[in-house]
């Protein structure tokens, strides 16, 4: 087997000098550049890990130290070595204790009586690589968590079998009005109006991907208000459960403004018809009456009669103009400035 030319810094937490020498001899058979540090007590190990944590590649831990031992020792060392693999190197052959040690976060559990140079070297190399992968996964999960919770858009994770909420971000909590604890006791049925639930349940029973269909849906807030939303979803595994990560876009205001615009367009069509049919009649009469006035300007009786007709036509025209004004009027809370931002 070729000798490993990468530099390694190993901390051996062991109070037996003979065992430390044996470990060093074993490792030098496979590692060319080896720096071995020895701590003979938990106190010394803690000091070294506190100041040189980023410089140490792996820790070999004996479970019987003068100032600490057993499970308590494992927990303390693992807590100090978040990114460093901890390999237990002990004379305790208790299988159950070894399994428990692994559950506490150690990378490997090796017996001194069965130790060889190759098993020790492989355990260190595998432990380092495994820790790198674990750290990368933890970092990825941390970034996901930050993106999830810091997103300004409501987001939640739903179990695809039970419809339970598995996670919600802060924006969803603010938008819907439920606390995080309340959300985690609910299913997506609880944010749908009662009349929409049968369709939802039927779709889930038929394995339809209702959490990724295009279109708007009705959601119910904690205060009972109904909002319209569009949703986008991605299938993920969340803590071993098949789930859907859902992004919620509230389109209530967008739909309201769109409806207002459509209603306004309908009014404009009505106004166009009024202008082409109703306005022209009184205007034509007024123009005709003005022409008559020019002819009968010396006939007071005829003049008065024509003026009455002219007043009637003017009142009729004024009424039509008022009707047009009422149709053109927008709601008090209608703001054209918001339309572009909401609709596009």
C-alpha positions in Angstrom: 0.0 0.0 0.0 1.4 3.4 -1.0 2.3 5.8 1.8 -0.1 8.7 2.2 1.8 12.0 1.5 -0.9 14.3 2.9 0.0 16.0 6.2 -2.1 14.9 9.2 -2.4 16.4 12.6 -3.8 13.9 15.1 -4.7 14.5 18.7 -4.4 11.4 20.9 -6.3 11.8 24.1 -4.6 9.0 26.1 -2.9 8.8 29.5 -0.9 5.7 28.7 2.5 6.6 27.0 2.9 3.1 25.6 -0.5 3.2 23.8 0.5 6.6 22.4 3.8 5.2 21.1 2.0 2.3 19.5 -0.5 4.6 17.7 2.3 6.7 16.4 4.2 3.7 15.1 1.1 2.3 13.4 0.3 5.6 11.7 3.8 6.2 10.4 3.5 3.0 8.4 0.9 4.7 6.2 1.4 8.5 6.7 4.6 10.3 5.7 3.9 13.7 7.3 2.4 13.1 10.7 2.1 15.5 13.6 0.9 13.7 16.8 -0.3 15.7 19.8 -1.0 14.0 23.1 -3.3 15.0 25.9 -3.2 12.9 29.0 -6.3 14.4 30.6 -9.6 15.9 29.6 -8.5 19.3 30.9 -5.5 19.3 28.6 -7.5 18.0 25.6 -10.1 20.7 26.1 -7.4 23.4 26.1 -5.8 22.0 22.9 -9.2 21.7 21.1 -10.2 25.2 22.2 -7.1 26.8 20.6 -6.2 24.4 17.8 -9.6 23.1 16.7 -9.2 24.1 13.1 -5.7 22.6 12.8 -6.6 19.1 14.0 -7.7 16.4 11.4 -8.8 13.7 13.8 -9.1 12.8 17.5 -8.3 9.4 19.0 -10.0 9.1 22.4 -9.4 6.7 25.2 -12.4 6.4 27.5 -10.6 6.2 30.8 -8.9 9.5 31.8 -7.8 10.6 35.2 -10.4 13.5 35.3 -13.3 12.2 33.2 -14.4 8.9 31.6 -17.2 7.0 29.8 -20.3 8.6 28.3 -19.7 12.0 30.0 -16.2 12.1 28.4 -17.6 11.2 24.9 -20.3 13.9 25.1 -17.8 16.6 26.2 -15.2 15.7 23.5 -17.8 15.4 20.7 -19.2 18.8 21.6 -15.7 20.3 21.2 -15.1 18.5 17.9 -18.0 19.6 15.7 -16.1 19.3 12.5 -13.5 16.8 13.6 -14.0 13.0 13.6 -13.7 11.4 17.0 -12.5 7.8 17.1 -12.8 5.9 20.3 -9.8 3.8 21.0 -10.4 1.6 24.1 -10.0 -1.7 25.8 -13.7 -1.9 26.6 -15.1 -4.7 24.4 -18.7 -4.1 25.5 -20.7 -4.2 22.2 -23.7 -2.4 23.6 -21.5 0.4 24.9 -19.8 0.6 21.5 -23.1 1.0 19.7 -24.2 3.6 22.2 -20.9 5.5 21.6 -21.6 5.7 17.9 -25.1 7.1 18.6 -23.5 9.8 20.7 -21.6 11.1 17.6 -18.2 9.3 17.5 -17.0 8.3 14.1 -15.7 4.8 15.0 -15.2 2.5 18.0 -11.9 0.5 17.9 -10.7 -2.0 20.4 -7.0 -1.7 21.3 -6.5 -5.5 21.4 -7.8 -5.8 17.8 -6.0 -2.8 16.4 -3.8 -2.9 13.4 -2.0 -0.2 11.5 -4.3 -0.5 8.5 -7.5 -0.5 10.5 -6.4 2.6 12.4 -5.3 4.4 9.2 -8.5 3.5 7.4 -10.7 4.6 10.3 -9.0 8.0 10.4 -9.2 8.6 6.6 -12.8 7.4 6.4 -13.7 9.4 9.5 -12.3 12.6 8.0 -14.1 12.1 4.6 -17.3 11.2 6.4 -17.1 14.3 8.6 -16.5 16.5 5.5 -19.6 15.1 3.8 -21.6 15.5 7.0 -20.4 19.1 7.5 -21.2 19.9 3.8 -24.7 18.5 4.3 -25.2 20.5 7.5 -24.0 23.6 5.8 -26.4 23.0 2.9 -29.3 22.4 5.3 -28.3 25.6 7.2 -28.4 27.6 3.9 -31.8 26.0 3.0 -33.1 26.9 6.4 -31.9 30.5 6.1 -33.4 30.9 2.6 -36.6 29.3 3.7 -37.2 31.3 6.8 -35.8 34.6 5.5 -37.9 34.5 2.3 -40.3 37.4 2.0 -42.8 35.0 0.4 -44.9 32.6 2.5 -43.5 29.1 2.2 -44.4 25.8 3.9 -43.6 22.1 3.8 -46.5 19.6 3.6 -46.5 15.8 4.0 -47.7 14.3 0.8 -49.5 11.5 2.6 -51.1 13.1 5.6 -51.3 16.7 4.3 -49.7 17.8 7.6 -47.6 20.9 7.8 -44.0 19.9 8.6 -42.5 23.3 8.5 -43.5 26.9 7.9 -41.4 30.1 7.4 -41.8 33.4 9.1 -43.6 35.0 6.2 -46.3 32.3 6.2 -46.8 32.9 10.0 -47.2 36.6 9.4 -49.4 36.2 6.4 -51.8 33.6 7.7 -51.9 34.7 11.3 -51.2 31.3 12.9 -48.2 30.7 15.2 -45.6 28.1 14.2 -46.9 25.6 16.9 -50.5 26.1 15.6 -49.3 25.4 12.0 -47.5 22.2 13.0 -50.8 20.8 14.5 -52.7 21.5 11.3 -53.1 20.1 7.8 -53.7 22.0 4.6 -57.4 21.2 5.0 -57.4 23.8 7.8 -56.4 26.7 5.5 -59.0 25.8 2.9 -62.7 27.0 2.9 -65.0 24.2 4.0 -66.6 24.0 0.5 -63.2 23.4 -1.2 -62.1 20.5 1.1 -64.0 17.7 -0.8 -62.1 18.5 -4.0 -58.8 18.7 -2.1 -59.3 15.3 -0.4 -60.4 13.7 -3.6 -57.4 15.0 -5.4 -55.0 13.6 -2.8 -56.8 10.2 -2.7 -56.2 10.0 -6.5 -52.5 11.1 -6.1 -53.1 14.3 -8.0 -50.4 16.9 -7.5 -52.7 19.5 -6.2 -49.8 21.4 -4.7 -48.2 22.2 -8.1 -51.2 22.8 -10.3 -51.4 26.2 -12.0 -54.3 28.6 -11.3 -55.5 30.4 -8.2 -56.9 28.8 -5.1 -58.8 30.0 -2.1 -57.0 30.0 1.3 -58.4 30.9 4.7 -56.6 33.1 7.2 -56.8 32.6 10.9 -59.2 35.6 11.1 -61.5 33.9 8.7 -60.7 36.1 5.7 -60.5 34.4 2.3 -57.5 35.1 0.0 -56.7 33.9 -3.5 -53.3 32.4 -4.0 -51.1 30.9 -6.7 -48.8 28.1 -5.6 -45.5 26.6 -6.8 -44.2 23.4 -5.3 -41.2 21.1 -5.4 -41.1 17.5 -4.1 -38.4 17.0 -1.4 -37.6 14.6 1.4 -38.1 16.2 4.8 -36.7 14.3 7.7 -37.4 11.0 6.0 -40.9 11.9 4.8 -41.9 12.6 1.2 -43.1 16.2 1.2 -43.8 19.2 -1.0 -42.1 22.5 -0.5 -44.7 25.1 -1.4 -44.3 28.8 -2.3 -47.4 30.9 -1.9 -48.2 34.0 -4.0 -51.1 36.0 -2.7 -53.0 37.3 -5.8 -56.0 38.7 -4.0 -55.2 42.3 -4.7 -54.1 41.5 -8.3 -57.5 39.8 -9.0 -59.4 42.7 -7.3 -57.7 45.3 -9.5 -58.1 43.1 -12.6 -61.8 42.8 -11.9 -62.0 46.6 -11.4 -60.3 47.2 -14.7 -62.6 44.8 -16.5 -65.6 46.5 -14.9 -64.2 49.9 -16.0 -63.7 48.6 -19.5 -67.4 47.5 -19.6 -68.4 51.0 -18.5 -66.3 52.6 -21.2 -68.1 50.4 -23.8 -71.4 51.6 -22.4 -70.2 55.2 -22.6 -69.1 54.7 -26.2 -72.7 53.5 -27.0 -74.2 56.4 -25.1 -72.0 58.9 -27.0 -72.9 57.4 -30.4 -76.7 57.1 -29.7 -78.0 59.2 -26.8 -75.7 62.3 -26.8 -76.1 63.0 -30.4 -79.9 63.5 -30.2 -80.0 66.4 -27.7 -76.9 68.0 -29.4 -78.7 67.8 -32.8 -81.8 69.4 -31.3 -79.8 72.2 -29.7 -78.1 72.9 -33.0 -81.4 72.9 -34.8 -83.0 75.2 -32.2 -80.1 77.6 -32.5 -80.7 77.8 -36.2 -84.4 78.6 -35.6 -83.5 81.3 -33.1 -81.6 83.1 -35.8 -84.7 83.1 -38.0 -87.4 84.2 -35.4 -85.3 86.6 -33.4 -88.1 89.3 -33.7 -91.0 86.9 -32.6 -91.1 86.9 -28.8 -93.7 84.1 -28.5 -91.8 81.8 -30.8 -88.5 82.9 -29.2 -89.8 81.8 -25.7 -91.1 78.5 -27.0 -87.8 77.7 -28.7 -85.9 78.7 -25.6 -88.0 76.3 -23.5 -87.1 73.5 -26.0 -83.5 74.5 -25.8 -83.6 74.4 -22.0 -85.2 70.9 -22.0 -82.5 69.7 -24.5 -79.7 71.2 -22.3 -81.1 69.5 -19.2 -81.3 66.2 -21.1 -77.7 66.6 -22.2 -76.6 67.5 -18.7 -78.3 64.4 -17.3 -76.5 62.2 -19.9 -73.2 63.8 -19.0 -73.8 63.1 -15.3 -74.5 59.4 -16.1 -71.3 59.2 -18.0 -69.4 60.8 -15.2 -70.8 58.2 -12.7 -69.8 55.3 -15.0 -66.3 56.7 -15.4 -65.8 57.2 -11.6 -63.3 54.7 -10.0 -63.6 53.3 -6.5 -62.0 55.5 -3.8 -59.3 53.0 -3.1 -58.5 52.3 -6.7 -54.9 53.3 -7.5 -53.5 53.0 -11.0 -50.0 53.1 -9.6 -50.5 49.7 -8.0 -51.9 47.9 -11.1 -48.5 47.4 -12.9 -46.8 46.1 -9.7 -49.6 43.7 -8.8 -50.5 42.4 -12.3 -47.0 42.2 -13.9 
